[in-house]
Each structure stands twice: as structure tokens, then as C-alpha cells.
Amino acid sequence: SNRSRLTAEQRRGEARSRCSVLAARVDEMEYRRVKDQENDDVSQKDLESLDRRSHSNSAATSSLSTAGGPKGKNSWKLKSIVTLALTLLTSSQAILIVWSKRAGKYEYSVTTANFSVEALKCLLSLVALYRTWNSQGVTEDNRLTTSFDEVSVYPIPAVLYMAKNLLQYYIFAYVDAPAYQILKNLNIISTGVLYRIILKKKLSEIQWAAFILLCAGCTTAQLNPSSDHVLQTPIQGWVMAIVMALLSGFAGVYTEAIIKKRPSRNINVQNFWLYIFGMLFNLVAICVQDFDAVINKGFFHGYTFITVLMILNHALSGIAVSMVMKYADNIVKVYSTSVAMLLTAIVSVFLFGFHLSLAFFLGSTVVSVSVYLHSVGKPQQQK
């Protein structure tokens, strides 16, 4: 009996020891599991921290490359080149037209010169379109084939631009090159008013004030203190300048409406069709106005090196304006216009004996300020 009791107690003791050993092992396993989990959490946090640092470093590197790296420098160089090109082309445009005269007359046909400008712009658009086809392939938005409904809207701006471009040759019978650069800014007023009427775009109070300043600046620049005539430019010159401004403004607004009607359409395709109709209308003008002279003397009769430069200038000016709007901004165009007015006046002093009066200087300054105010005074879109 005593032995059986002792054996039972020994068995219970062995069982207790086994349970305690098992419990110790379970505790040890749980401790290791918790420890491993903590280590995993720490490792995960380290990895996340390292990842954040990597992203931060890459973002900093990216911002540096954008601000001062090759991309930033290339963008700045491109804007500078485009701005300089537009300034030089705009300032020399009127000078080349006046310079192409011989004894106060055009020995060449202005209709053939206008046709040559449209043909050269059409060729440049095709070259740009060809490069697009090589890089992107022919797509629905950049192919030349199109519907009649799309093409039928281009004759209206084409005939308006033709009339405006022809007028700019004849206006120099009444104005000089610096006065032309001043009066040409009247198209800002016509464009703004037609924006309001046709496209229903709201104009800010600053823009309306800029219109008034622009009129005042153009008038001031034309004051003639040394004569009984108040203005240097005769009434015929003012009428032609106003008609040119209306034609340019309406053609510009109408063309913008066409382009925005299908914004995904490649701009070179749209320009191509516009220039094609420009060539057709100028061909009609040649037949109506200079048919006999072209048949008897030839298409390029009277052309000189200056005439060729003038045609190249007109074609590149149209391309430069589109490049400024794409690669730079409207402020750049404003600065180019203002600087071009002053450059035209300075060059005309040496080439044509132009007298740079105080009235002209003050008027051109007011015009520059008004153009700038019109550009920065655009109504802000409410968010």
C-alpha cells in the first residue's frame, strides 16, 4: 500500500515536471515568435524609411535637373531663341517692305509676292507635318485627307488675310515704317471687341482700360508739332490701318474658333488647308490685278534680294508667332512687339532719315504699356 502510494506520487511528480518543461518550451517558442515579429516590424520600418529617402533623393534630383539641369537650360535657350527671332522678324517686316520700293514704287507685283508668302508657309507646314509622320506615324488627327465640312470653313479667313496682306503694301504710301508698327497694334482693339461679340469672351476692366491707352498712344505717336496738321498720318492712312485691324482681328478670331472646334487636329494640317486657300485667292488676285504684267514680264519680274528677304520674313513671322505660343507664352510676344517698335524706329533713323520725336517716343511707350496691360489683365477663371 505504501509502495503504491509512493509510486503514484512519483508519477504525479514526473507528470508535473513534464508539464513544467512543456510550459517552458511553449513560453520559449512564444517569446521567439514575438521577438521575430518585432524584428520583422523593425526591418519593414527600415525598408519603408529607406524607400522614403530614396524617393526624396530622386525628387530632389529631379527638381534640380528641371530647375538648373539640361532640360531647364534647353527650355530657357529655346524661349530665348524664339523671342529673339520674333523680335527681329517683326521689327524688320515694315523696313523690308519700304526698302523693296524703287523711286517710291513697287517694281514687282505685290500679288505675286503675297502668293509666294502663302506658298512658302504651305511648304514649311508640309515639312513640319512630314517630320510628325516620321515620328508618330499617320493618324486620324494628322492626315491631310479630310471631309468637305472641315475644309469648307477655311476660305473665309483665307480671303480676309489676303485682303489684309495686300493692304499692308499700299498703306506705306501714307505712313512710314515706325508709324506702321504703331498703328498695327490697333488690331488688338478689334480682336478684343470681336472676341466679346463672336466668341462671347468676357474682357476685364484692365483690358478695356488698355484699349483706351492704346488709342491714346497711337494718336500721341502721330502728333506733328512742326506742321498745321495735327497728325502726321493722313486720313487715308488711318482708314487703311483701321480696315487692316478689323480684317486681322476678324480673321484671327474666326481662325481660333475653327482650331478650337477640333483641338486634337494637328495644327500643321489646319495651317496647310488655310494656306492652300490663301494661294488660291492670291492666284485670283494675280489674274484680276496683274495678269497682263505677269504674262508679259514674268512672275518674278522686279524681284530683288530685298524682295526675297521680305517674302522669307513674312513667311517666317507667321511660323514664329505659332512657335512663341507653343514654346513660350503671350508675355514673350508682348515684349517682342514692344521692342520691335523701338528697333523699327531706330533703324529707320539711319535708313530713311526718320525723325525720332518726343511725341513718338512717348506714344510708343504708352502703346507698350497698354499692350502689356491687355496681356496681364485677362479675367481670372473662378475655381
MOPECOR-V540583 format. One record per residue. PSI is psi in whole degrees, -180 to 180 (none if undefined). NEAR is the number of other ideal C-beta (glycine too) atoms within 10 Angstrom. D_CENTER is the distance of its C-alpha to the mean C-alpha in whole Angstrom. Layout:
BEGIN
psi: [PSI | PSI]
near: [NEAR | NEAR]
d_center: [D_CENTER | D_CENTER]
END
This chain:
BEGIN
psi: [-47 | -38 | -41 | -39 | -43 | -42 | -41 | -41 | -38 | -41 | -42 | -37 | -42 | -39 | -42 | -42 | -39 | -42 | -41 | -38 | -43 | -41 | -38 | -41 | -41 | -43 | -41 | -41 | -41 | -40 | -45 | -38 | -45 | -41 | -43 | -38 | -41 | -41 | -40 | -42 | -43 | -43 | -41 | -42 | -40 | -42 | -42 | -42 | -42 | -38 | -41 | -41 | -39 | -43 | -41 | -43 | -41 | -37 | -41 | -41 | -40 | -43 | -35 | -42 | -32 | -41 | -47 | 4 | -166 | -39 | -45 | -42 | -42 | -42 | -42 | -41 | -42 | -45 | -40 | -43 | -45 | -42 | -45 | -41 | -45 | -40 | -47 | -41 | -42 | -42 | -31 | -6 | -54 | -36 | -42 | -36 | -47 | -40 | -26 | -7 | 152 | 117 | 39 | 6 | 157 | 116 | -20 | 168 | 123 | -26 | -38 | -34 | -42 | -41 | -41 | -37 | -47 | -39 | -40 | -41 | -38 | -41 | -43 | -37 | -39 | -39 | -45 | -37 | -37 | -40 | -36 | -41 | -37 | -35 | -36 | -15 | 169 | 122 | 180 | -30 | -14 | 8 | 151 | -33 | 136 | -178 | 164 | -35 | -38 | -42 | -29 | -13 | -13 | -26 | -32 | -55 | -29 | -43 | -31 | -45 | -36 | -47 | -42 | -42 | -33 | -38 | -32 | -17 | -39 | -19 | -21 | -2 | -14 | -18 | 160 | 177 | -47 | -40 | -36 | -42 | -34 | -51 | -24 | -23 | -7 | -20 | -17 | -41 | -48 | -40 | -43 | -44 | -42 | -32 | -45 | -37 | -49 | -53 | -1 | 34 | 134 | 139 | 140 | 167 | -34 | -39 | -40 | -39 | -36 | -35 | -44 | -45 | -37 | -44 | -42 | -41 | -43 | -40 | -43 | -41 | -21 | 4 | 140 | 90 | -15 | 12 | 165 | -25 | 131 | -41 | 143 | -40 | 127 | 171 | -33 | -39 | -41 | -41 | -44 | -37 | -40 | -42 | -43 | -41 | -42 | -43 | -45 | -42 | -46 | -41 | -41 | -44 | -43 | -41 | -40 | -39 | -38 | -46 | -43 | -15 | -33 | 80 | -25 | -13 | 136 | 132 | -30 | -33 | -44 | -42 | -38 | -49 | -35 | -43 | -31 | -46 | -32 | -41 | -41 | -45 | -36 | -29 | -40 | -42 | -38 | -44 | -36 | -42 | -41 | 29 | -49 | -43 | -40 | -39 | -42 | -40 | -20 | 158 | -40 | 25 | 134 | -2 | 136 | -179 | -38 | -39 | -43 | -42 | -39 | -43 | -44 | -39 | -46 | -40 | -45 | -29 | -43 | -40 | -39 | -37 | -44 | -35 | -37 | -44 | -23 | -46 | -20 | -129 | 179 | -31 | -40 | -42 | -39 | -48 | -41 | -43 | -44 | -45 | -35 | -37 | -44 | -41 | -41 | -43 | -44 | -45 | -37 | -26 | -41 | -34 | -41 | 7 | 30 | 137 | 113 | 91 | 166 | -37 | -42 | -42 | -45 | -41 | -43 | -33 | -44 | -39 | -43 | -43 | -41 | -39 | -40 | -44 | -38 | -34 | -45 | -10 | 23 | 140 | 135 | 134 | 130 | 131 | none]
near: [5 | 6 | 7 | 8 | 9 | 10 | 10 | 10 | 10 | 10 | 10 | 10 | 10 | 10 | 10 | 10 | 10 | 10 | 10 | 10 | 10 | 10 | 10 | 10 | 10 | 10 | 10 | 10 | 10 | 10 | 10 | 10 | 10 | 10 | 10 | 10 | 10 | 10 | 10 | 10 | 10 | 10 | 10 | 10 | 10 | 10 | 10 | 10 | 10 | 10 | 10 | 10 | 10 | 10 | 10 | 10 | 10 | 10 | 10 | 10 | 11 | 12 | 12 | 11 | 13 | 12 | 10 | 11 | 13 | 9 | 12 | 14 | 12 | 10 | 13 | 11 | 10 | 13 | 16 | 12 | 13 | 21 | 21 | 13 | 17 | 25 | 21 | 18 | 22 | 23 | 23 | 20 | 21 | 27 | 23 | 19 | 23 | 18 | 17 | 24 | 15 | 12 | 5 | 8 | 9 | 16 | 14 | 24 | 23 | 20 | 24 | 25 | 24 | 24 | 22 | 23 | 24 | 27 | 18 | 18 | 22 | 19 | 13 | 18 | 24 | 16 | 11 | 16 | 20 | 11 | 11 | 18 | 14 | 8 | 7 | 11 | 8 | 12 | 11 | 9 | 13 | 17 | 13 | 14 | 6 | 14 | 7 | 6 | 7 | 15 | 12 | 9 | 17 | 21 | 16 | 15 | 22 | 21 | 19 | 20 | 24 | 24 | 15 | 20 | 22 | 19 | 15 | 20 | 17 | 12 | 24 | 20 | 13 | 18 | 24 | 21 | 23 | 26 | 27 | 24 | 26 | 25 | 23 | 23 | 24 | 22 | 22 | 23 | 21 | 20 | 20 | 20 | 16 | 19 | 18 | 15 | 11 | 14 | 12 | 7 | 13 | 9 | 17 | 15 | 9 | 14 | 21 | 14 | 14 | 24 | 18 | 11 | 18 | 24 | 16 | 14 | 22 | 25 | 17 | 19 | 28 | 21 | 17 | 13 | 9 | 9 | 8 | 5 | 11 | 10 | 16 | 21 | 23 | 13 | 9 | 13 | 21 | 19 | 12 | 21 | 25 | 15 | 15 | 23 | 20 | 19 | 22 | 23 | 23 | 20 | 23 | 19 | 22 | 18 | 20 | 15 | 13 | 18 | 14 | 9 | 10 | 13 | 8 | 8 | 17 | 21 | 17 | 19 | 21 | 19 | 24 | 20 | 20 | 23 | 25 | 18 | 20 | 26 | 19 | 16 | 19 | 26 | 15 | 13 | 22 | 19 | 12 | 9 | 15 | 18 | 13 | 8 | 17 | 17 | 10 | 8 | 14 | 12 | 15 | 14 | 14 | 17 | 19 | 13 | 8 | 16 | 21 | 15 | 14 | 26 | 23 | 15 | 20 | 22 | 21 | 20 | 18 | 19 | 18 | 22 | 16 | 14 | 18 | 20 | 14 | 10 | 14 | 20 | 12 | 13 | 13 | 19 | 21 | 18 | 18 | 23 | 22 | 20 | 18 | 21 | 26 | 18 | 18 | 25 | 24 | 14 | 17 | 22 | 13 | 8 | 12 | 13 | 8 | 18 | 12 | 14 | 16 | 10 | 16 | 21 | 14 | 14 | 22 | 24 | 16 | 19 | 27 | 21 | 15 | 25 | 21 | 17 | 18 | 26 | 20 | 13 | 16 | 14 | 12 | 7 | 5 | 4 | 3]
d_center: [112 | 111 | 110 | 108 | 107 | 106 | 104 | 102 | 101 | 100 | 98 | 96 | 95 | 94 | 92 | 91 | 90 | 88 | 86 | 85 | 84 | 82 | 80 | 80 | 78 | 76 | 75 | 74 | 72 | 70 | 69 | 68 | 66 | 64 | 64 | 62 | 60 | 59 | 58 | 56 | 54 | 54 | 52 | 50 | 49 | 49 | 46 | 44 | 44 | 43 | 41 | 39 | 39 | 38 | 35 | 34 | 34 | 32 | 29 | 30 | 30 | 26 | 25 | 26 | 25 | 21 | 22 | 23 | 24 | 22 | 19 | 18 | 19 | 17 | 14 | 15 | 16 | 12 | 10 | 13 | 14 | 10 | 11 | 14 | 13 | 11 | 14 | 17 | 16 | 15 | 19 | 20 | 20 | 22 | 25 | 25 | 25 | 28 | 29 | 30 | 33 | 36 | 39 | 36 | 36 | 33 | 36 | 33 | 32 | 29 | 29 | 29 | 26 | 24 | 25 | 24 | 21 | 20 | 22 | 20 | 17 | 19 | 20 | 17 | 16 | 19 | 19 | 16 | 18 | 21 | 20 | 19 | 22 | 24 | 22 | 22 | 24 | 24 | 24 | 24 | 20 | 20 | 23 | 23 | 26 | 26 | 28 | 28 | 27 | 23 | 24 | 26 | 23 | 21 | 24 | 23 | 19 | 21 | 24 | 22 | 19 | 23 | 25 | 22 | 21 | 25 | 26 | 24 | 26 | 29 | 28 | 29 | 33 | 32 | 30 | 29 | 26 | 25 | 26 | 24 | 21 | 22 | 23 | 19 | 18 | 20 | 18 | 16 | 20 | 20 | 17 | 18 | 21 | 20 | 18 | 21 | 23 | 22 | 20 | 22 | 19 | 21 | 20 | 22 | 24 | 22 | 20 | 23 | 25 | 21 | 22 | 26 | 25 | 23 | 26 | 28 | 26 | 26 | 29 | 30 | 29 | 31 | 34 | 37 | 40 | 42 | 42 | 44 | 40 | 38 | 35 | 34 | 32 | 35 | 34 | 33 | 30 | 29 | 30 | 28 | 25 | 25 | 25 | 22 | 21 | 22 | 21 | 17 | 17 | 19 | 17 | 14 | 15 | 17 | 15 | 13 | 16 | 17 | 14 | 14 | 18 | 18 | 15 | 16 | 16 | 15 | 12 | 14 | 17 | 16 | 15 | 18 | 20 | 18 | 19 | 22 | 23 | 22 | 24 | 27 | 27 | 27 | 30 | 32 | 31 | 33 | 36 | 36 | 35 | 36 | 38 | 41 | 40 | 38 | 41 | 43 | 41 | 38 | 35 | 34 | 36 | 35 | 32 | 32 | 30 | 28 | 28 | 26 | 24 | 23 | 22 | 20 | 18 | 17 | 16 | 14 | 12 | 11 | 10 | 9 | 6 | 5 | 5 | 4 | 0 | 4 | 6 | 6 | 6 | 7 | 10 | 9 | 8 | 11 | 13 | 13 | 14 | 17 | 18 | 18 | 20 | 22 | 22 | 23 | 26 | 27 | 27 | 29 | 32 | 33 | 32 | 33 | 35 | 33 | 34 | 32 | 34 | 34 | 32 | 29 | 28 | 29 | 27 | 24 | 24 | 24 | 21 | 19 | 21 | 20 | 16 | 16 | 18 | 16 | 13 | 15 | 18 | 16 | 19 | 19 | 20 | 24 | 24]
END
